[in-house]
Amino acid sequence: MLKEFLLKNHQEELQEILDNIDSTCYYSIYVNFVSLFEDDADIAQKILQYPRYYLPHCDKSAVEAQEEIAKPEQIVKTKVRIRVTAVPVTQNQGQIGQLVSTSGIIVRISQPTILKTVQRLICTECKHVTFANYEWERQAFADITNCEECHASKLKPVSGFDLEDSSDCQEIGLQEKSKTDSNVILTEELRVTLLNDLVDKCRPGDHVEISGVVVRIWSSLEVGERLEATTIMLANSIAVRRKICDTSSSQETKDVFKDYWEKYSDNPLLGRDNIFASICPLVSTHLQYKLTKNYMYSVIYAKTYFKLYGMYTAKLALAVVLAGGVSKCNESGTRVRGEPHLLLVGDPGTGKSQLLRAASRLAVRSVLTTGVGSTAAGLTATAVRDSEGWHLEAGALVLADGGVCCVDEFTTMSSQDRTSVHEAMEQQTISIAKAGLVSTLNSRCSVIAAINPTGGQFTEDEEWQTNLGDPLLSRFDIILLLKDNRNPEWDKLTSDHILRAAYEKKENIVQTDSKSHIELLRSENLWKEDILREYLAHVHSLQPKLTKEAEMVLRATYLYHRSHPDRREERTTVRLLDSLIRLAEGHARIMYRSNIEMIDAIFVAKLVGTGSTFETNLGCPFPTDPMATYRSEGFTFVLFVIFYLSNLSNRGSRSMNHNSEILGKKLLSTIGLESLEYLL
């Protein structure tokens, strides 16, 4: 049936199968449905409509193709399966019995078992053996009463176990992923059965694409009882996406991103702040920033408003975490994580939950949970036993692999449950050994958690404290303090904003909503949530490299924190330097650059609390002139870091003093000062 097609397009794979000396294992040949349709549309349609009848014929064609090209010393393999990929019909569009495709996240996986798929029946008269195949709908073998040869009704099951009559079997639970109104929704679980070489192809938390046949399993018929049916999928092929955020944007979208940054080439901080201002909007943006000749903001008020008014630093930290860093492997093969973690510590009503929900919407793959309803098993993984045996079920951190896991009210979990996330946050794996299930699952995700300080709120003139232990705090790259300063001027601004958003009519929103998100970005520089999510996914393809100047800034920041007498022990471990590199890579990605420049390092140094805090400003509003603010922050950075290191180097070696002076000159040149002596 597919003999000529396989010889024409898959001869190399056939030759590899023939070269293999093991004739007992299963082999797969992956056939693209689109290529098959272009070659022979009639056969492709038959496979699509009646896969359970035609796919076995395709397997026989693979054996025939081997026989034609096999050499005398080669063994023809009979256990070859044709796997059809790129099936255009989705599960929701197809009918029962058709070949369909679906994609989603694996949330549950069972132990591999052996399933008997063929029952041999021997005739007591003519000794002919009849084969009864396993029927999935009835979960039983076909009812055969007469012999195929002599038609006698004296059939007897053959006792014993034959390996040729059985198959490896494994069941997984798949949650399909769909998007409605820009919100990610996980639908109910779909049972998928894997056979033969598809067993153990995936793990919980993997994002997979599966093609197969949907069948209904009917319960036993009893008088007076309703007949129930369960829908399952018999997988034909499975492909694992290693990371869901590795999405492919269209060329048009990439050109729009490139054109956007070309508009702000002279002052990229304006373009960056415009992106930050679009995080967590109610409908669209409250402020639209346009670039004028003197690089100042001209503000245009629209008829829509922010859910979170101001909060520049919080949105800066959130964007850097969502952009993420670059994962690396050192010489010993140890993986160094590139996903930063963020902890929000704030008073009640400071917008922590809104920031978490904004992060879950902007990440391509995300899981949002609360500490009240989560346990160690719910966050990591657990082994569950049911009527069919033991199953390995994935928790929130495993399901968020390649994305973001947001945990609200993190301190409401017990201390033992919080300890279980230590491995997941640093090594980004989850090890489980229970009931014979020994497995290591990936949890390569950023953790964004929100808590209240000890006592419920911050206390004046006292250092902030939390109920989290030092080992857990050291794993967070950024700890952001959100304080309610009860400033009358800021309270007036926020109350006007909330009341205006409550009574304002939404009739004028239609004009902006009628345009697509790409048109709005191209024409008006407005970032809607859809295009912002795609941008954050696209920048993950960038691999920023550390420049010498940025390296010196990060080194100075690390030495400053390590040697500061008032340092917090849990925040100044060796992990701090890795955190600075990750955050600098995330800021460079936000700026759409392939190199980490000094400006990225300075912003990251301020973000981790070098020199002063951001919360001293009124509600932490967006700067009116970001370039002037950057120069001012660079100047403050020099005062707090360079002078400190200079004093430290005076007590150290001459080479350290010389390096500090070189670093000071480079930093000062970026903020418009000519030499270190000018500042002195």
C-alpha positions as CSV (number, residue, x, y, z in Angstrom):
1,M,0.0,0.0,0.0
2,L,2.8,2.4,0.9
3,K,5.6,0.4,-0.5
4,E,6.6,2.8,-3.3
5,F,6.2,5.8,-1.1
6,L,8.5,4.3,1.6
7,L,11.1,3.4,-1.0
8,K,11.0,6.8,-2.5
9,N,11.0,9.0,0.7
10,H,12.2,6.7,3.6
11,Q,14.8,4.4,2.1
12,E,17.5,5.6,4.6
13,E,15.3,4.7,7.6
14,L,14.5,1.3,6.0
15,Q,18.3,0.7,5.6
16,E,18.9,1.6,9.2
17,I,16.3,-0.9,10.3
18,L,17.9,-3.6,8.2
19,D,21.3,-2.8,9.6
20,N,20.1,-3.3,13.1
21,I,20.8,-6.8,14.4
22,D,18.0,-6.9,16.9
23,S,14.9,-8.4,15.3
24,T,12.8,-8.7,18.5
25,C,12.3,-5.0,19.2
26,Y,9.8,-2.6,17.5
27,Y,10.9,0.0,14.9
28,S,9.0,3.1,13.8
29,I,9.0,5.0,10.5
30,Y,7.5,8.5,10.9
31,V,5.5,9.6,7.8
32,N,4.4,13.2,7.4
33,F,0.7,13.3,6.4
34,V,1.1,16.4,4.2
35,S,3.9,14.7,2.2
36,L,1.8,11.5,1.9
37,F,-1.2,13.6,0.7
38,E,0.9,15.3,-1.9
39,D,2.1,12.0,-3.2
40,D,-1.1,10.0,-3.1
41,A,-4.2,11.8,-1.9
42,D,-6.4,8.7,-2.1
43,I,-4.3,6.6,0.2
44,A,-3.9,9.6,2.6
45,Q,-7.7,10.0,2.8
46,K,-8.2,6.3,3.4
47,I,-5.7,6.3,6.3
48,L,-7.4,9.4,7.7
49,Q,-10.9,8.0,7.6
50,Y,-10.3,4.3,8.4
51,P,-6.9,4.1,10.2
52,R,-7.6,0.9,12.2
53,Y,-8.1,-1.0,8.9
54,Y,-5.4,0.6,6.7
55,L,-2.5,1.2,9.2
56,P,-1.9,-2.5,9.6
57,H,-1.6,-2.7,5.8
58,C,0.9,0.1,5.9
59,D,3.0,-1.9,8.4
60,K,3.0,-4.8,5.9
61,S,4.1,-2.4,3.2
62,A,7.1,-1.5,5.4
63,V,8.1,-5.2,5.6
64,E,7.7,-5.6,1.8
65,A,9.9,-2.5,1.2
66,Q,12.6,-4.1,3.4
67,E,12.4,-7.3,1.4
68,E,13.0,-5.5,-1.8
69,I,16.2,-3.7,-0.7
70,A,17.5,-6.2,1.8
71,K,20.9,-7.8,1.2
72,P,21.5,-11.5,1.8
73,E,23.1,-11.0,5.2
74,Q,20.5,-8.6,6.4
75,I,17.4,-9.7,8.4
76,V,14.0,-8.3,7.5
77,K,12.3,-6.9,10.6
78,T,8.6,-7.7,10.9
79,K,7.9,-5.4,13.9
80,V,7.8,-2.1,12.0
81,R,5.1,0.4,12.7
82,I,4.1,3.4,10.5
83,R,3.7,6.6,12.6
84,V,1.7,9.3,10.9
85,T,2.6,12.9,12.0
86,A,1.2,16.4,11.1
87,V,-2.4,15.1,11.0
88,P,-4.5,18.1,10.1
89,V,-7.7,17.0,11.8
90,T,-7.9,17.8,15.5
91,Q,-9.7,15.8,18.1
92,N,-12.6,18.2,18.3
93,Q,-13.1,18.2,14.6
94,G,-12.8,14.5,13.9
95,Q,-15.2,11.6,14.4
96,I,-14.9,8.5,16.5
97,G,-12.6,6.0,14.6
98,Q,-10.8,8.7,12.5
99,L,-7.1,9.5,12.7
100,V,-6.9,12.8,14.7
101,S,-4.3,14.8,16.5
102,T,-4.1,16.7,19.7
103,S,-1.6,18.4,22.0
104,G,-1.4,19.1,25.7
105,I,0.5,18.5,28.9
106,I,1.0,15.1,30.4
107,V,-0.4,15.2,34.0
108,R,-0.4,11.5,34.8
109,I,1.5,8.4,33.7
110,S,1.1,4.7,34.7
111,Q,3.7,2.0,35.1
112,P,4.4,0.0,31.9
113,T,2.5,-3.2,31.7
114,I,2.1,-6.1,29.3
115,L,-1.2,-6.4,27.4
116,K,-2.3,-9.5,25.6
117,T,-3.6,-8.3,22.2
118,V,-4.1,-11.6,20.5
119,Q,-5.8,-14.8,21.7
120,R,-5.0,-18.0,19.9
121,L,-7.8,-20.5,19.4
122,I,-7.1,-24.1,18.2
123,C,-9.6,-26.3,16.6
124,T,-9.8,-29.7,18.2
125,E,-10.7,-31.4,14.9
126,C,-8.4,-29.9,12.2
127,K,-5.8,-28.3,14.6
128,H,-6.1,-25.0,12.8
129,V,-5.2,-22.0,14.9
130,T,-7.5,-19.0,14.7
131,F,-6.5,-15.6,16.0
132,A,-8.9,-13.4,18.0
133,N,-7.8,-9.8,18.3
134,Y,-8.4,-7.6,21.3
135,E,-11.4,-5.2,20.9
136,W,-10.8,-2.0,22.8
137,E,-14.5,-1.0,22.8
138,R,-15.5,-4.1,24.8
139,Q,-12.1,-4.6,26.6
140,A,-12.3,-8.2,25.5
141,F,-11.2,-10.5,22.7
142,A,-13.4,-10.9,19.6
143,D,-16.1,-13.6,19.9
144,I,-15.1,-16.3,17.4
145,T,-17.2,-19.5,17.6
146,N,-16.3,-21.3,14.3
147,C,-13.0,-22.5,12.9
148,E,-11.8,-20.5,9.9
149,E,-10.7,-23.7,8.1
150,C,-13.3,-26.4,8.8
151,H,-16.0,-24.1,10.3
152,A,-16.4,-26.4,13.2
153,S,-17.6,-24.9,16.5
154,K,-14.9,-26.8,18.6
155,L,-12.4,-24.0,19.4
156,K,-10.3,-24.1,22.4
157,P,-8.0,-21.3,23.8
158,V,-4.3,-22.1,23.6
159,S,-2.8,-22.1,27.1
160,G,0.5,-20.5,27.9
161,F,2.0,-17.1,27.1
162,D,3.5,-16.1,23.8
163,L,5.5,-12.9,23.5
164,E,4.3,-12.4,19.9
165,D,0.7,-12.1,21.1
166,S,1.4,-9.3,23.6
167,S,2.4,-5.7,23.6
168,D,4.0,-3.2,26.1
169,C,1.2,-0.9,27.3
170,Q,1.2,2.4,29.2
171,E,-1.6,4.9,29.9
172,I,-1.1,8.6,30.2
173,G,-3.4,11.5,31.2
174,L,-3.3,14.4,28.8
175,Q,-4.7,17.9,29.5
176,E,-5.3,19.8,26.3
177,K,-4.3,23.4,26.2
178,S,-6.6,26.1,24.8
179,K,-6.8,29.8,24.9
180,T,-10.0,31.8,25.3
181,D,-10.0,35.6,25.6
182,S,-6.2,35.5,26.1
183,N,-6.6,33.3,29.2
184,V,-5.0,29.9,29.3
185,I,-7.5,27.2,30.2
186,L,-6.7,23.5,30.8
187,T,-9.6,21.3,29.7
188,E,-10.5,17.9,31.3
189,E,-8.1,15.0,31.1
190,L,-7.9,12.7,28.1
191,R,-6.8,9.1,28.5
192,V,-4.2,8.0,26.0
193,T,-2.9,4.5,25.6
194,L,0.7,4.0,24.3
195,L,1.7,0.7,22.8
196,N,5.0,-1.0,22.0
197,D,7.9,1.4,21.3
198,L,5.8,4.5,22.3
199,V,6.0,3.4,25.9
200,D,8.2,5.6,28.1
201,K,8.6,8.2,25.4
202,C,7.4,11.0,27.6
203,R,7.2,12.0,31.3
204,P,4.8,14.0,33.4
205,G,5.1,17.7,32.6
206,D,6.1,17.2,29.0
207,H,4.2,19.1,26.3
208,V,3.4,16.6,23.6
209,E,1.7,16.3,20.2
210,I,-0.1,13.0,19.7
211,S,-1.9,11.6,16.7
212,G,-4.1,8.5,17.1
213,V,-7.5,7.0,17.0
214,V,-10.3,8.0,19.4
215,V,-12.4,5.0,20.5
216,R,-15.2,4.6,23.1
217,I,-15.0,1.9,25.8
218,W,-18.5,0.7,26.7
219,S,-19.4,-0.6,30.1
220,S,-21.1,-4.0,30.5
221,L,-24.8,-4.0,29.6
222,E,-27.1,-4.7,32.6
223,V,-30.8,-4.6,32.8
224,G,-32.1,-1.4,34.4
225,E,-28.7,0.3,34.3
226,R,-27.6,3.2,32.1
227,L,-24.9,2.3,29.6
228,E,-21.8,4.4,30.1
229,A,-18.9,5.0,27.7
230,T,-15.4,6.3,28.2
231,T,-13.5,8.1,25.5
232,I,-9.8,7.2,25.1
233,M,-7.2,7.6,22.3
234,L,-5.0,4.9,20.9
235,A,-1.8,6.7,20.1
236,N,-0.2,6.2,16.7
237,S,2.7,8.7,17.2
238,I,3.9,11.0,19.9
239,A,6.3,13.9,19.7
240,V,7.6,15.8,22.8
241,R,8.2,19.5,22.7
242,R,11.2,20.0,25.0
243,K,10.2,23.5,25.9
244,I,6.8,25.1,25.3
245,C,8.2,28.6,25.2
246,D,10.3,27.8,22.2
247,T,7.4,29.0,20.0
248,S,8.0,30.1,16.4
249,S,6.8,33.6,15.6
250,S,5.8,34.5,12.1
251,Q,8.2,36.6,10.0
252,E,5.7,39.4,10.0
253,T,5.7,39.5,13.8
254,K,9.5,39.4,14.0
255,D,9.6,42.4,11.6
256,V,7.2,44.3,13.7
257,F,9.4,43.7,16.8
258,K,12.5,44.8,14.9
259,D,10.8,47.9,13.5
260,Y,9.5,48.8,17.0
261,W,13.1,48.9,18.4
262,E,14.4,50.8,15.4
263,K,12.0,53.6,16.3
264,Y,13.6,53.8,19.7
265,S,17.2,53.3,18.6
266,D,18.3,56.7,20.0
267,N,16.6,56.1,23.4
268,P,15.7,52.5,23.9
269,L,14.7,53.0,27.5
270,L,11.5,54.7,26.2
271,G,10.6,51.6,24.3
272,R,11.4,49.4,27.3
273,D,9.2,51.5,29.6
274,N,6.4,51.4,27.1
275,I,6.5,47.6,27.3
276,F,6.5,47.7,31.1
277,A,3.5,50.1,31.1
278,S,1.5,47.5,29.2
279,I,1.8,44.8,31.9
280,C,-1.4,44.1,33.8
281,P,-3.8,46.5,32.0
282,L,-7.6,46.5,32.5
283,V,-8.3,46.6,28.8
284,S,-5.6,48.5,27.1
285,T,-3.0,51.0,28.3
286,H,-3.8,54.1,30.4
287,L,-0.7,55.9,29.1
288,Q,0.8,55.8,25.7
289,Y,4.4,57.1,25.5
290,K,5.6,58.8,22.3
291,L,9.1,59.9,21.5
292,T,9.6,63.6,21.0
293,K,12.6,65.4,19.7
294,N,14.1,66.0,23.1
295,Y,13.4,62.4,24.2
296,M,10.8,63.4,26.8
297,Y,7.5,61.7,27.2
298,S,4.3,63.2,25.8
299,V,1.4,61.5,27.5
300,I,-1.8,60.6,25.7
301,Y,-4.7,59.6,28.0
302,A,-7.0,56.9,26.6
303,K,-10.3,55.7,27.9
304,T,-8.9,52.7,29.6
305,Y,-6.9,52.3,32.8
306,F,-4.4,50.1,34.6
307,K,-5.3,47.5,37.1
308,L,-2.0,48.3,38.8
309,Y,-1.3,52.1,38.7
310,G,2.4,52.9,38.6
311,M,4.5,50.2,40.2
312,Y,7.4,50.7,37.9
313,T,9.9,48.6,39.8
314,A,7.5,45.7,40.3
315,K,6.8,45.6,36.5
316,L,10.5,45.9,35.7
317,A,11.2,42.9,38.0
318,L,8.3,40.9,36.6
319,A,9.3,41.5,33.0
320,V,12.9,40.5,33.6
321,V,11.8,37.3,35.3
322,L,9.4,36.4,32.4
323,A,12.2,37.0,29.9
324,G,14.5,34.8,31.8
325,G,18.2,34.0,31.4
326,V,20.2,31.4,29.5
327,S,20.6,27.9,30.8
328,K,24.2,26.6,30.8
329,C,26.2,23.5,31.4
330,N,29.6,23.7,33.0
331,E,32.6,21.5,32.2
332,S,31.5,18.8,34.6
333,G,28.2,18.5,32.9
334,T,26.2,20.2,35.7
335,R,23.3,22.3,34.5
336,V,23.1,25.9,35.7
337,R,19.6,27.1,35.7
338,G,18.6,30.1,33.6
339,E,15.2,30.7,35.0
340,P,15.1,33.4,37.7
341,H,12.8,33.3,40.7
342,L,10.9,36.3,42.2
343,L,9.5,36.7,45.7
344,L,7.0,39.5,46.4
345,V,6.8,40.5,50.1
346,G,4.1,43.1,50.6
347,D,1.5,44.7,52.8
348,P,-2.2,43.7,52.1
349,G,-3.7,45.5,49.1
350,T,-0.4,46.2,47.3
351,G,-1.2,44.3,44.2
352,K,0.7,41.0,44.7
353,S,-2.1,38.8,43.5
354,Q,-2.7,41.0,40.4
355,L,1.0,40.7,39.5
356,L,0.9,36.9,39.8
357,R,-2.2,36.7,37.6
358,A,-0.5,39.0,35.1
359,A,2.5,36.7,35.0
360,S,0.3,33.6,34.5
361,R,-1.4,35.3,31.5
362,L,1.9,36.6,29.9
363,A,3.7,33.3,30.1
364,V,3.0,30.8,27.3
365,R,2.9,28.0,29.8
366,S,1.9,28.8,33.4
367,V,0.3,27.3,36.5
368,L,-1.3,29.5,39.1
369,T,-2.0,28.1,42.6
370,T,-2.2,29.1,46.2
371,G,-0.4,27.9,49.3
372,V,-3.7,27.2,51.1
373,G,-4.7,24.6,48.6
374,S,-1.2,23.1,47.9
375,T,0.8,20.4,49.5
376,A,4.3,19.0,48.8
377,A,2.7,16.4,46.5
378,G,0.6,19.0,44.8
379,L,3.6,21.2,44.0
380,T,6.1,18.4,43.1
381,A,4.8,14.9,42.2
382,T,3.1,12.0,43.8
383,A,2.4,8.3,43.2
384,V,-1.4,7.4,43.3
385,R,-2.9,4.0,43.4
386,D,-6.3,3.2,41.7
387,S,-8.0,0.1,40.4
388,E,-5.6,-0.1,37.5
389,G,-2.4,0.1,39.6
390,W,0.1,2.9,40.5
391,H,0.2,6.1,38.5
392,L,2.7,9.0,38.7
393,E,0.9,12.3,38.8
394,A,2.6,15.6,38.2
395,G,2.4,18.6,40.5
396,A,2.3,22.3,39.7
397,L,6.1,22.7,39.3
398,V,6.3,19.8,36.9
399,L,3.3,21.0,34.9
400,A,4.9,24.5,34.6
401,D,8.1,23.0,33.1
402,G,9.4,25.6,30.6
403,G,7.1,28.3,31.9
404,V,6.2,30.0,35.1
405,C,4.7,28.7,38.4
406,C,2.9,31.3,40.4
407,V,2.2,30.6,44.1
408,D,0.1,33.0,46.1
409,E,0.1,33.1,49.9
410,F,3.2,31.0,49.9
411,T,3.6,31.1,53.7
412,T,0.3,29.4,54.3
413,M,1.9,26.1,53.4
414,S,3.5,24.0,56.1
415,S,7.3,24.3,56.6
416,Q,7.7,20.6,55.5
417,D,5.8,21.2,52.3
418,R,7.9,24.3,51.5
419,T,11.1,22.3,52.0
420,S,10.1,20.0,49.1
421,V,10.6,22.8,46.5
422,H,14.3,23.3,47.3
423,E,15.4,20.8,44.7
424,A,12.9,22.0,42.2
425,M,14.0,25.6,42.5
426,E,17.8,25.1,42.2
427,Q,18.5,21.8,40.5
428,Q,15.1,22.1,38.6
429,T,14.4,18.4,39.0
430,I,12.0,16.5,41.2
431,S,13.1,13.0,42.3
432,I,10.4,10.5,43.4
433,A,10.8,6.9,44.6
434,K,7.6,5.3,45.8
435,A,5.8,2.0,45.2
436,G,8.4,0.9,42.7
437,L,8.2,4.1,40.7
438,V,11.7,5.7,40.6
439,S,11.8,8.7,38.4
440,T,13.3,12.2,38.0
441,L,11.0,14.8,36.5
442,N,12.0,18.2,35.1
443,S,10.8,21.4,36.7
444,R,12.6,24.0,34.6
445,C,10.4,26.9,35.5
446,S,10.5,30.3,37.2
447,V,8.8,30.5,40.5
448,I,6.9,33.7,41.4
449,A,5.7,33.7,44.9
450,A,3.8,36.2,47.0
451,I,3.7,36.5,50.8
452,N,3.0,38.9,53.6
453,P,5.8,39.8,56.1
454,T,5.8,38.4,59.6
455,G,2.9,40.0,61.5
456,G,0.9,40.6,58.3
457,Q,2.4,44.0,57.4
458,F,5.7,45.9,57.6
459,T,6.6,47.7,60.9
460,E,8.3,51.1,60.9
461,D,11.9,51.2,61.9
462,E,12.2,47.4,62.0
463,E,13.9,45.1,59.5
464,W,11.5,42.9,57.5
465,Q,11.1,39.3,58.4
466,T,9.4,36.3,56.9
467,N,8.4,32.8,57.9
468,L,10.5,31.3,55.1
469,G,13.8,29.7,56.0
470,D,17.2,31.0,54.8
471,P,17.8,28.1,52.4
472,L,14.6,29.0,50.6
473,L,15.2,32.7,50.5
474,S,18.6,32.2,49.0
475,R,17.1,30.6,46.0
476,F,15.0,33.6,45.0
477,D,16.9,35.9,42.6
478,I,14.8,39.0,43.5
479,I,13.0,39.7,46.7
480,L,10.8,42.8,46.1
481,L,9.3,44.7,49.1
482,L,5.9,46.3,48.4
483,K,5.1,48.8,51.2
484,D,2.0,50.7,51.8
485,N,3.4,54.1,52.9
486,R,0.0,55.7,53.3
487,N,1.1,58.8,51.5
488,P,-1.9,61.3,51.1
489,E,-0.8,62.5,47.7
490,W,-0.4,59.0,46.3
491,D,-3.7,57.9,47.9
492,K,-5.5,60.8,46.0
493,L,-4.0,59.7,42.7
494,T,-4.9,56.0,43.2
495,S,-8.5,56.9,44.4
496,D,-9.0,59.1,41.4
497,H,-7.8,56.3,39.1
498,I,-10.0,53.6,40.7
499,L,-13.1,55.8,40.7
500,R,-12.5,56.9,37.1
501,A,-12.1,53.3,36.0
502,A,-15.4,52.4,37.8
503,Y,-17.7,55.0,36.2
504,E,-16.0,55.6,32.9
505,K,-18.0,54.4,29.9
506,K,-16.4,51.8,27.6
507,E,-17.8,53.0,24.4
508,N,-14.5,54.4,23.1
509,I,-12.7,51.1,23.6
510,V,-14.3,49.6,20.5
511,Q,-12.0,51.7,18.2
512,T,-8.8,50.2,19.6
513,D,-10.3,46.7,20.0
514,S,-11.3,46.6,16.4
515,K,-7.6,46.6,15.4
516,S,-5.4,43.6,15.7
517,H,-2.6,43.5,18.2
518,I,0.0,43.7,15.5
519,E,-1.6,46.7,13.9
520,L,-1.8,48.5,17.2
521,L,1.9,47.8,17.8
522,R,2.9,48.9,14.3
523,S,0.8,52.1,14.1
524,E,0.5,53.3,17.7
525,N,3.2,51.4,19.7
526,L,0.6,49.9,21.9
527,W,1.4,46.5,23.4
528,K,-1.7,44.4,24.0
529,E,-1.5,41.2,26.1
530,D,-1.5,38.8,23.1
531,I,1.5,40.5,21.3
532,L,3.3,41.0,24.7
533,R,3.0,37.3,25.4
534,E,4.3,36.5,21.9
535,Y,7.2,38.9,22.4
536,L,8.2,37.4,25.7
537,A,8.2,33.9,24.1
538,H,10.2,35.2,21.1
539,V,13.0,36.8,23.1
540,H,13.7,33.3,24.7
541,S,15.4,32.5,21.4
542,L,18.0,35.2,22.1
543,Q,21.3,34.1,23.7
544,P,22.8,37.3,25.2
545,K,26.6,37.3,25.7
546,L,28.3,39.0,28.6
547,T,30.5,42.0,27.7
548,K,33.6,42.9,29.6
549,E,32.1,46.2,30.9
550,A,28.9,44.4,32.2
551,E,31.1,41.7,33.7
552,M,33.0,44.3,35.8
553,V,29.7,45.9,37.0
554,L,28.3,42.5,38.1
555,R,31.6,41.6,39.8
556,A,31.6,44.9,41.7
557,T,28.0,44.4,42.7
558,Y,28.7,40.9,44.0
559,L,31.8,42.0,46.0
560,Y,29.9,45.0,47.4
561,H,27.1,42.8,48.8
562,R,29.5,40.1,50.0
563,S,31.6,42.5,52.0
564,H,28.9,44.9,53.3
565,P,28.8,44.8,57.1
566,D,25.0,45.0,57.2
567,R,24.4,42.3,54.6
568,R,21.7,39.7,55.0
569,E,23.3,36.3,55.2
570,E,20.6,34.5,53.2
571,R,20.8,37.0,50.3
572,T,24.5,37.2,49.8
573,T,25.5,33.6,49.2
574,V,27.5,32.5,46.1
575,R,24.2,32.1,44.3
576,L,24.0,35.9,44.1
577,L,26.5,36.1,41.3
578,D,24.5,33.5,39.2
579,S,21.4,35.6,40.0
580,L,23.0,38.8,38.7
581,I,24.0,37.1,35.4
582,R,20.5,35.6,34.9
583,L,18.8,38.9,35.5
584,A,21.2,40.8,33.3
585,E,20.5,38.3,30.5
586,G,16.7,38.8,31.1
587,H,17.0,42.6,30.8
588,A,19.1,42.3,27.6
589,R,16.4,40.1,26.2
590,I,13.7,42.7,27.1
591,M,15.8,45.3,25.2
592,Y,16.0,42.9,22.2
593,R,19.8,42.6,22.2
594,S,22.2,39.8,21.8
595,N,24.8,41.4,24.1
596,I,24.6,42.3,27.8
597,E,25.7,45.9,28.0
598,M,26.6,48.0,31.0
599,I,23.1,49.5,31.2
600,D,21.7,46.0,31.8
601,A,24.1,45.4,34.6
602,I,23.4,48.7,36.3
603,F,19.6,48.2,36.2
604,V,20.1,44.7,37.6
605,A,22.4,46.0,40.4
606,K,19.7,48.5,41.4
607,L,17.1,45.7,41.2
608,V,18.8,43.5,43.7
609,G,19.0,46.5,46.2
610,T,22.4,47.9,45.6
611,G,22.8,51.3,47.3
612,S,19.2,52.2,47.9
613,T,15.6,50.9,47.4
614,F,13.1,51.9,44.8
615,E,10.1,52.1,47.2
616,T,11.1,55.5,48.4
617,N,9.4,57.1,45.4
618,L,5.8,58.1,45.5
619,G,4.0,54.9,44.4
620,C,7.0,54.1,42.3
621,P,5.7,55.9,39.2
622,F,7.2,55.6,35.7
623,P,10.1,58.0,35.1
624,T,9.2,61.0,33.0
625,D,12.8,61.0,31.5
626,P,14.2,57.4,31.7
627,M,17.6,58.4,30.3
628,A,18.1,61.1,32.9
629,T,16.9,58.6,35.6
630,Y,19.4,56.1,34.4
631,R,22.2,58.6,34.6
632,S,21.2,59.5,38.1
633,E,21.0,55.8,39.1
634,G,24.4,55.2,37.5
635,F,25.8,58.1,39.6
636,T,24.2,56.6,42.7
637,F,25.6,53.2,41.8
638,V,29.1,54.7,41.6
639,L,28.7,56.4,45.0
640,F,27.5,53.3,46.8
641,V,29.6,50.7,45.1
642,I,32.8,52.1,43.6
643,F,33.7,54.2,46.6
644,Y,33.0,51.3,48.8
645,L,35.2,49.0,46.8
646,S,37.9,51.7,46.6
647,N,38.0,51.9,50.4
648,L,38.0,48.1,50.5
649,S,40.9,47.9,48.0
650,N,42.9,50.4,50.1
651,R,43.1,47.7,52.7
652,G,43.9,45.1,50.1
653,S,46.3,44.6,47.3
654,R,47.6,47.1,44.7
655,S,46.0,45.2,41.8
656,M,42.6,45.3,43.4
657,N,42.9,49.0,43.9
658,H,43.9,49.4,40.2
659,N,40.9,47.3,39.0
660,S,38.5,49.3,41.1
661,E,39.8,52.5,39.6
662,I,39.4,51.1,36.0
663,L,35.9,50.0,36.8
664,G,35.0,53.4,38.2
665,K,36.2,55.2,35.1
666,K,34.2,52.9,32.8
667,L,31.1,53.4,34.9
668,L,31.5,57.1,35.1
669,S,31.9,57.4,31.3
670,T,28.5,55.9,30.8
671,I,26.8,58.5,32.9
672,G,28.4,61.5,31.2
673,L,31.4,62.1,33.6
674,E,34.8,62.1,32.2
675,S,37.1,60.8,34.9
676,L,37.2,59.5,38.4
677,E,38.9,62.6,39.6
678,Y,35.9,64.8,38.6
679,L,33.7,62.9,41.0
680,L,36.3,63.0,43.7
